[in-house]
């Protein structure tokens, strides 16, 4: 038999065995990950009291933001009023 054919057959056998080993390792890994995930404790939903507290905190935050926006708007109106009442300045070149 030709030595090149024997070498090719040996390389092909090594490649096939390596590929089979990699596929087997991958399958074992996937199965172990899935089994670990299935063992995890299910997540508990927050209690209605916790949800209500978070909602109250959110409502207080929104009220505080609304108050600050109103203050900014009032300051803007005041600045616009002062600028409108100010007499026009003469230009230096005229």
ZIKATA-V693307 format. One record per backbone hydrogen bond with DSSP energy under -0.5 kcal/mol. NH is the residue of the N-H (numbers start at 0). CO is the residue of the C=O. If there is no record, write none. Layout:
nh->NH co->CO
nh->NH co->CO
//
This chain:
nh->5 co->1
nh->6 co->2
nh->7 co->3
nh->8 co->4
nh->9 co->5
nh->10 co->6
nh->11 co->7
nh->12 co->8
nh->13 co->9
nh->14 co->10
nh->15 co->11
nh->16 co->12
nh->17 co->13
nh->18 co->14
nh->19 co->15
nh->20 co->16
nh->21 co->17
nh->22 co->18
nh->23 co->19
nh->24 co->20
nh->25 co->21
nh->26 co->22
nh->27 co->23
nh->28 co->24
nh->29 co->25
nh->30 co->26
nh->31 co->27
nh->32 co->28
nh->33 co->29
nh->34 co->30
nh->35 co->31
nh->36 co->32
nh->37 co->33
nh->38 co->34
nh->39 co->35
nh->39 co->36
nh->50 co->46
nh->51 co->47
nh->52 co->48
nh->53 co->49
nh->54 co->50
nh->55 co->51
nh->56 co->52
nh->57 co->53
nh->58 co->54
nh->59 co->55
nh->60 co->56
nh->61 co->57
nh->62 co->58
nh->63 co->59
nh->64 co->60
nh->65 co->61
nh->66 co->62
nh->67 co->63
nh->68 co->64
nh->69 co->65
nh->70 co->66
nh->71 co->67
nh->72 co->68
nh->73 co->69
nh->74 co->70
nh->75 co->71
nh->76 co->72
nh->77 co->73
nh->78 co->74
nh->79 co->75
nh->80 co->76
nh->81 co->77
nh->82 co->78
nh->83 co->79
nh->84 co->80
nh->85 co->81
nh->93 co->90
//
